[in-house]
């Protein structure tokens, strides 16, 4: 009778065990919350005994590394910016939360502006982050409302639930390496190597499913509905806690073959306006950028901005804070600041489309 456990089998098992231990010991932060896929409130937040909170890049959350005190220092105006890759920006110091804090400090306001933008996050996962940061005594929350990334939120929720529990059928997926290999297959790392007949038989391609969802009218309507539902819940929660909020409704660069480039808000601006009330304010990115030569400010058609676009948006939010400073509990600036960004030139009452060259 052949031996079921051979030396080669034992060696493979030992190597897997060593790899698993090494991953969990030496890459503990990277693995933290990895298989909660953004639905673990604590992922990416590390709290120390001295009251310091550190943001780090954890599994499922790629925060810009930042540090702040758990309890807001006296006299400090603390801003948290929550959203997707648009507020996260091209880099930490080229994103508008950085420019916003810098501009407020130049106006003699002791301001903290903390960037919590996360790539691929939709309304549901942004809401998880929002519920976490109310613990840290914000003076103001800036929340981006976008109707994209719903599909990613739902996919990650399914993944987070798929292997919960300790039933024997889930044991293999408790091993970090096996779980990552499983994800890699779904994320199309090995997909091109698999014959098409097998791909069609066993699974749908994530990328293809995402494109299909983006073009489905029912899915588009569901995205807007979810954006509204979560925004209403978020505003109600913050009003109950008496935390002011600025809702930033995002827009994207779009192109019409006949009329050129234009800005599209996908119907989000009316949603933002409908929620304005005590402690709740609204800024439309479409309105802010429609008065500029906007084509050069957008990095692509998904709404991402270049550095100059982030500076303009920071200036607009700073203006809203100045306008509503009494409601936000801010004293008027003691002195005018010479280094403040100048107002951007108005290009006209309506944005002029740029006709693409033939």
C-alpha positions as CSV (number, residue, x, y, z in Angstrom):
1,X,0.0,0.0,0.0
2,X,1.3,3.4,-1.0
3,X,2.1,5.9,1.7
4,X,-0.5,8.7,1.8
5,X,1.9,11.2,3.3
6,X,5.2,11.3,1.4
7,X,8.3,13.4,2.3
8,X,7.5,15.7,-0.7
9,X,4.0,16.2,0.7
10,X,5.3,17.1,4.1
11,X,7.8,19.5,2.7
12,X,5.0,21.3,0.8
13,X,2.9,21.5,3.9
14,X,5.9,22.8,5.9
15,X,6.6,25.5,3.3
16,X,3.0,26.6,3.3
17,X,3.0,26.8,7.1
18,X,6.2,28.9,7.1
19,X,4.9,31.2,4.4
20,X,1.6,31.7,6.3
21,X,3.5,32.4,9.6
22,X,5.8,34.8,7.8
23,X,2.9,36.7,6.2
24,X,1.1,37.0,9.5
25,X,4.2,38.0,11.5
26,X,6.1,40.3,9.1
27,X,3.1,41.7,7.2
28,X,0.5,41.9,9.9
29,X,-0.5,45.4,9.1
30,X,-1.0,44.6,5.4
31,X,-3.1,41.6,6.3
32,X,-5.1,43.4,8.9
33,X,-8.7,43.5,7.7
34,X,-7.6,41.9,4.4
35,X,-10.6,39.6,4.2
36,X,-13.1,42.1,5.4
37,X,-12.6,44.0,2.1
38,X,-13.3,47.4,3.6
39,X,-16.2,46.4,5.9
40,X,-14.1,46.1,9.1
41,X,-14.5,49.6,10.7
42,X,-11.1,49.3,12.5
43,X,-9.0,48.4,9.4
44,X,-6.4,51.0,8.7
45,X,-6.8,52.7,12.1
46,X,-4.2,52.0,14.8
47,X,-4.8,53.6,18.2
48,X,-1.9,53.9,20.7
49,X,-2.0,54.2,24.5
50,X,-0.8,57.9,24.3
51,X,-4.0,58.8,22.5
52,X,-2.4,58.9,19.0
53,X,-4.3,57.5,16.1
54,X,-2.3,56.4,13.0
55,X,-3.8,55.7,9.6
56,X,-2.0,53.1,7.6
57,X,-2.4,51.0,4.4
58,X,-4.2,48.0,5.6
59,X,-5.9,45.1,3.7
60,X,-8.9,46.5,1.9
61,X,-8.0,50.2,2.8
62,X,-5.1,52.1,1.3
63,X,-5.2,55.2,3.4
64,X,-2.5,57.9,3.0
65,X,-0.4,57.4,6.2
66,X,-1.3,60.2,8.6
67,X,-1.3,60.7,12.4
68,X,-3.6,62.7,14.7
69,X,-4.8,62.7,18.3
70,X,-7.8,60.7,19.3
71,X,-9.2,63.7,21.2
72,X,-9.3,67.0,19.2
73,X,-6.9,69.5,20.6
74,X,-8.5,72.6,22.1
75,X,-9.1,75.3,19.6
76,X,-8.4,73.0,16.6
77,X,-10.8,72.9,13.6
78,X,-10.6,69.3,12.6
79,X,-11.8,68.3,9.1
80,X,-12.2,64.7,7.9
81,X,-12.6,64.2,4.1
82,X,-14.3,60.9,3.2
83,X,-14.7,59.6,-0.3
84,X,-13.2,57.6,-3.1
85,X,-10.1,58.1,-5.3
86,X,-11.1,61.6,-6.3
87,X,-10.5,63.3,-2.9
88,X,-7.6,60.9,-2.4
89,X,-5.8,62.6,-5.2
90,X,-2.7,61.9,-7.3
91,X,-0.6,62.1,-4.1
92,X,-1.0,63.2,-0.5
93,X,0.3,66.7,-1.0
94,X,-1.4,67.2,-4.3
95,X,-4.9,66.4,-3.1
96,X,-7.3,69.1,-2.0
97,X,-7.6,68.0,1.7
98,X,-3.9,69.1,2.0
99,X,-4.5,72.4,0.2
100,X,-7.6,73.0,2.3
101,X,-5.8,72.6,5.6
102,X,-2.9,74.8,4.3
103,X,-5.2,77.6,3.2
104,X,-7.2,77.6,6.4
105,X,-3.9,77.7,8.5
106,X,-2.8,80.7,6.4
107,X,-6.0,82.4,7.5
108,X,-4.9,82.0,11.1
109,X,-7.2,79.0,11.8
110,X,-5.7,76.1,13.7
111,X,-6.9,73.5,11.2
112,X,-6.4,69.8,10.7
113,X,-7.5,68.3,7.4
114,X,-7.3,64.6,7.3
115,X,-7.6,62.7,3.9
116,X,-9.7,59.5,4.2
117,X,-10.2,59.0,0.4
118,X,-10.0,55.4,-0.6
119,X,-9.8,54.1,-4.2
120,X,-12.8,52.1,-5.4
121,X,-15.0,52.9,-2.4
122,X,-18.7,53.4,-3.0
123,X,-21.5,54.7,-0.7
124,X,-21.6,51.6,1.5
125,X,-17.9,51.4,2.4
126,X,-17.6,55.2,2.7
127,X,-20.4,54.9,5.2
128,X,-18.4,52.4,7.3
129,X,-15.5,54.8,7.4
130,X,-17.8,57.7,8.3
131,X,-19.3,55.9,11.2
132,X,-15.8,55.2,12.5
133,X,-14.4,58.7,12.4
134,X,-17.3,60.3,14.4
135,X,-15.3,58.8,17.4
136,X,-12.5,61.3,16.7
137,X,-14.4,64.6,17.5
138,X,-14.6,66.1,14.0
139,X,-15.4,69.8,13.6
140,X,-16.5,69.2,10.1
141,X,-16.8,66.3,7.7
142,X,-16.5,66.7,3.9
143,X,-18.3,63.8,2.3
144,X,-18.1,63.1,-1.5
145,X,-21.3,61.7,-3.0
146,X,-20.7,59.6,-6.1
147,X,-22.8,57.0,-7.8
148,X,-19.9,55.0,-9.1
149,X,-18.2,52.1,-7.3
150,X,-21.5,50.5,-6.2
151,X,-20.5,47.4,-8.1
152,X,-17.2,47.2,-6.3
153,X,-18.9,47.6,-2.9
154,X,-21.3,44.7,-3.6
155,X,-18.5,42.5,-4.9
156,X,-16.4,43.1,-1.8
157,X,-19.4,42.5,0.4
158,X,-19.9,39.1,-1.2
159,X,-16.3,38.3,-0.7
160,X,-16.3,39.4,2.9
161,X,-19.3,37.0,3.6
162,X,-18.2,34.1,1.5
163,X,-15.9,32.3,3.9
164,X,-17.1,33.5,7.2
165,X,-17.5,30.9,10.0
166,X,-15.4,27.9,10.8
167,X,-17.2,25.2,8.9
168,X,-14.6,22.6,7.6
169,X,-15.4,23.6,4.0
170,X,-13.9,27.1,4.8
171,X,-10.7,26.0,6.4
172,X,-8.6,26.1,3.3
173,X,-9.7,29.7,2.7
174,X,-8.5,30.7,6.2
175,X,-5.0,30.3,4.8
176,X,-3.8,33.6,3.5
177,X,-1.9,32.2,0.5
178,X,-4.8,30.1,-0.7
179,X,-7.2,32.9,-0.3
180,X,-5.0,35.3,-2.3
181,X,-4.6,32.7,-5.0
182,X,-8.4,32.4,-5.1
183,X,-8.8,36.1,-5.4
184,X,-6.1,36.3,-8.0
185,X,-8.0,34.0,-10.2
186,X,-11.1,36.2,-9.9
187,X,-9.1,39.3,-10.5
188,X,-7.9,38.0,-13.8
189,X,-4.3,37.4,-13.0
190,X,-4.5,33.9,-14.2
191,X,-7.7,34.3,-16.3
192,X,-6.0,34.7,-19.7
193,X,-4.3,31.3,-19.2
194,X,-7.6,29.5,-18.8
195,X,-9.4,28.2,-21.9
196,X,-12.5,30.2,-22.8
197,X,-14.8,27.1,-22.5
198,X,-13.7,26.7,-18.8
199,X,-14.0,30.4,-18.1
200,X,-17.6,30.4,-19.3
201,X,-18.4,27.2,-17.4
202,X,-17.0,28.2,-14.0
203,X,-17.2,32.0,-13.6
204,X,-17.9,35.4,-15.0
205,X,-15.0,37.7,-15.6
206,X,-15.0,40.5,-13.0
207,X,-14.0,43.1,-15.5
208,X,-16.6,42.1,-18.0
209,X,-19.3,42.1,-15.3
210,X,-18.2,45.5,-14.1
211,X,-18.5,47.0,-17.7
212,X,-21.9,45.4,-18.2
213,X,-23.1,46.8,-14.9
214,X,-21.9,50.3,-15.8
215,X,-24.1,50.2,-19.0
216,X,-27.2,48.6,-17.5
217,X,-30.0,51.2,-17.1
218,X,-31.4,49.4,-14.1
219,X,-28.0,49.3,-12.5
220,X,-27.5,53.0,-13.1
221,X,-30.9,53.8,-11.5
222,X,-29.9,51.5,-8.6
223,X,-26.7,53.4,-8.2
224,X,-28.4,56.8,-7.9
225,X,-31.0,55.3,-5.5
226,X,-28.2,53.9,-3.2
227,X,-26.3,57.2,-3.3
228,X,-29.5,58.9,-2.1
229,X,-30.3,56.4,0.6
230,X,-26.8,56.4,2.1
231,X,-26.6,60.2,1.9
232,X,-29.9,60.6,3.7
233,X,-28.7,58.1,6.4
234,X,-25.4,59.9,6.8
235,X,-26.9,63.4,7.1
236,X,-29.4,62.1,9.7
237,X,-26.7,60.5,11.7
238,X,-24.4,63.6,11.7
239,X,-27.3,65.9,12.5
240,X,-28.2,63.8,15.5
241,X,-24.6,64.1,16.7
242,X,-24.5,67.9,15.7
243,X,-21.5,67.4,13.4
244,X,-21.5,69.8,10.4
245,X,-21.1,68.2,7.0
246,X,-20.3,69.5,3.5
247,X,-21.7,67.3,0.8
248,X,-19.6,67.4,-2.4
249,X,-21.4,66.1,-5.4
250,X,-18.9,64.8,-7.9
251,X,-18.9,65.3,-11.6
252,X,-17.0,63.7,-14.4
253,X,-15.6,64.9,-17.7
254,X,-17.6,63.6,-20.6
255,X,-17.5,64.1,-24.4
256,X,-20.2,64.5,-27.0
257,X,-19.0,63.7,-30.5
258,X,-21.0,66.7,-31.8
259,X,-20.5,69.3,-29.1
260,X,-17.2,68.4,-27.4
261,X,-16.3,68.1,-23.7
262,X,-18.8,68.8,-20.9
263,X,-19.2,68.1,-17.2
264,X,-21.8,65.5,-16.1
265,X,-23.0,65.2,-12.5
266,X,-25.3,62.1,-13.3
267,X,-28.1,63.9,-11.4
268,X,-26.2,64.1,-8.1
269,X,-26.5,67.9,-7.8
270,X,-30.2,67.9,-7.1
271,X,-29.6,65.2,-4.5
272,X,-27.0,67.3,-2.7
273,X,-29.3,70.4,-2.8
274,X,-32.2,68.5,-1.4
275,X,-30.2,67.6,1.8
276,X,-29.1,71.2,2.6
277,X,-30.4,72.2,6.1
278,X,-29.1,72.9,9.6
279,X,-25.4,71.9,9.7
280,X,-25.6,70.5,6.2
281,X,-24.0,72.3,3.2
282,X,-23.5,71.5,-0.4
283,X,-20.8,72.1,-3.1
284,X,-21.3,71.0,-6.7
285,X,-18.1,70.1,-8.4
286,X,-19.9,70.7,-11.7
287,X,-20.7,74.3,-10.7
288,X,-17.2,74.9,-9.3
289,X,-15.4,73.7,-12.5
290,X,-17.9,75.0,-15.1
291,X,-16.5,78.5,-14.6
292,X,-13.0,77.4,-15.5
293,X,-11.2,76.0,-18.5
294,X,-12.0,72.6,-17.0
295,X,-10.7,70.2,-19.7
296,X,-7.1,70.7,-18.5
297,X,-8.0,70.2,-14.9
298,X,-9.3,66.6,-15.2
299,X,-6.9,63.7,-15.5
300,X,-9.4,61.4,-17.2
301,X,-13.1,60.7,-17.7
302,X,-13.7,59.2,-14.2
303,X,-13.6,62.5,-12.3
304,X,-10.0,62.4,-11.2
305,X,-8.3,65.8,-11.0
306,X,-4.8,67.1,-11.6
307,X,-3.1,69.1,-8.9
308,X,-4.5,72.4,-10.2
309,X,-8.0,71.0,-10.0
310,X,-7.5,70.0,-6.4
311,X,-6.4,73.6,-5.6
312,X,-9.5,75.0,-7.1
313,X,-11.7,72.6,-5.2
314,X,-9.9,73.4,-2.0
315,X,-10.4,77.1,-2.6
316,X,-14.2,76.5,-3.2
317,X,-14.5,74.5,0.1
318,X,-12.6,77.1,2.0
319,X,-15.0,79.7,0.7
320,X,-17.9,77.7,1.9
321,X,-16.3,77.4,5.3
322,X,-15.8,81.2,5.4
323,X,-19.4,81.7,4.3
324,X,-20.8,79.4,7.0
325,X,-18.2,80.1,9.7
326,X,-20.8,81.2,12.3
327,X,-22.7,77.9,12.0
328,X,-19.4,76.0,12.1
329,X,-18.3,77.8,15.3
330,X,-15.3,79.6,13.7
331,X,-14.3,83.1,14.5
332,X,-13.7,85.5,11.6
333,X,-10.0,85.5,10.4
334,X,-8.0,88.1,12.3
335,X,-6.0,89.2,9.3
336,X,-6.3,88.9,5.5
337,X,-3.8,86.5,4.1
338,X,-1.7,87.7,1.2
339,X,-0.7,84.2,0.1
340,X,-4.3,83.0,-0.4
341,X,-5.1,81.5,-3.8
342,X,-6.6,84.1,-6.2
343,X,-10.1,83.7,-7.5
344,X,-10.1,81.7,-10.8
345,X,-11.2,83.6,-13.9
346,X,-14.8,83.1,-15.0
347,X,-14.9,81.7,-18.5
348,X,-18.5,82.7,-19.1
349,X,-21.9,82.1,-17.7
350,X,-22.0,78.6,-19.2
351,X,-19.1,76.3,-20.0
352,X,-18.1,76.5,-23.6
353,X,-17.6,73.1,-25.2
354,X,-14.3,72.3,-26.6
355,X,-14.7,70.9,-30.2
356,X,-12.3,68.0,-30.7
357,X,-10.0,68.4,-33.7
358,X,-10.8,66.0,-36.6
